[in-house]
């Protein structure tokens, strides 16, 4: 079944889907996102694919110990990427730093 999905995605990539709205994902991009375990969601800039991280919830004490972000409040790695909003992260020295992502 997985081979059929991959073949479908490869073939879909060859089809001209026409223009998309700025900030929106094409049907192919949306299908790839969801087949990779991601979810579609909106941001201030448009639609995005939010993918789970491999180290979600792992304890961390500074940036660089996580696939993406080390969250200051819980001292754990972020569950998905991108992470949208305002929150504190731990920098490479373990110091909390405010971060806002649209």
VOGU-3710 file (C-alpha; in Angstrom, 3 decimals, decimal comma):
1> xxxxxxxxxx> 0,000/0,000/0,000  2,877/2,356/0,814  4,298/1,834/-2,701  0,986/2,892/-4,217  1,009/6,095/-2,155  4,587/6,885/-3,139  3,829/6,201/-6,803  0,724/8,394/-6,599  2,757/11,232/-5,080  5,479/10,892/-7,709
11> xxxxxxxxxx> 2,941/10,967/-10,510  1,086/13,874/-8,928  4,311/15,848/-8,882  4,425/15,595/-12,680  1,005/17,195/-13,137  0,763/20,945/-13,588  -1,635/21,963/-10,836  -1,877/25,523/-12,050  -1,226/28,563/-9,926  -1,828/28,432/-6,186
21> xxxxxxxxxx> -2,683/31,270/-3,868  0,311/32,924/-2,197  0,937/31,189/1,116  -1,052/28,084/0,204  0,273/24,588/-0,335  -0,300/22,723/-3,577  -2,301/19,504/-3,481  0,959/17,572/-3,873  2,653/19,433/-1,002  -0,390/18,825/1,208
31> xxxxxxxxxx> -0,430/15,106/0,352  3,302/14,743/1,058  2,870/16,603/4,363  0,106/14,295/5,524  1,831/11,124/4,304  4,902/12,164/6,347  2,727/12,355/9,480  2,310/16,121/9,336  -0,838/18,177/9,693  -1,988/21,165/7,688
41> xxxxxxxxxx> -2,586/24,422/9,512  -2,775/28,123/9,026  -0,263/30,796/9,934  -0,312/34,551/9,525  1,545/33,998/6,229  -0,767/31,265/4,933  -1,013/27,499/5,042  1,856/25,416/6,412  2,774/21,825/7,129  3,369/21,111/10,806
51> xxxxxxxxxx> 5,539/18,002/11,167  6,167/16,052/14,371  9,738/16,089/15,659  11,654/12,917/16,431  12,596/14,042/19,939  9,282/15,525/21,112  9,122/15,753/24,904  12,791/14,795/25,457  14,402/16,676/28,352  16,794/19,448/27,309
61> xxxxxxxxxx> 18,844/22,129/28,999  19,998/24,217/26,048  19,616/24,786/22,319  21,398/22,164/20,254  20,090/19,273/22,327  16,900/19,168/20,246  16,004/18,662/16,616  14,340/22,096/16,668  13,662/24,102/19,831  14,314/23,528/23,538
71> xxxxxxxxxx> 11,296/25,034/25,321  12,211/26,931/28,495  8,919/26,429/30,363  9,049/22,630/30,288  12,741/22,107/29,444  11,634/19,687/26,742  12,066/19,537/22,979  9,247/20,981/20,877  6,689/18,461/19,634  6,380/19,818/16,095
81> xxxxxxxxxx> 7,958/22,146/13,613  7,378/24,929/12,883  6,253/26,166/16,291  4,091/29,263/15,885  3,432/31,940/18,511  5,394/33,564/21,309  7,243/31,455/23,858  10,561/31,201/25,696  13,302/28,897/24,485  16,649/27,990/26,012
91> xxxxxxxxxx> 19,581/29,336/23,991  22,927/27,571/23,480  23,987/28,633/27,012  20,738/27,430/28,625  19,477/30,997/29,135  15,744/31,609/28,557  15,125/33,854/25,540  11,779/35,102/24,233  10,892/34,085/20,686  7,900/35,010/18,509
101> xx> 7,251/33,222/15,219  4,414/34,201/12,858
//
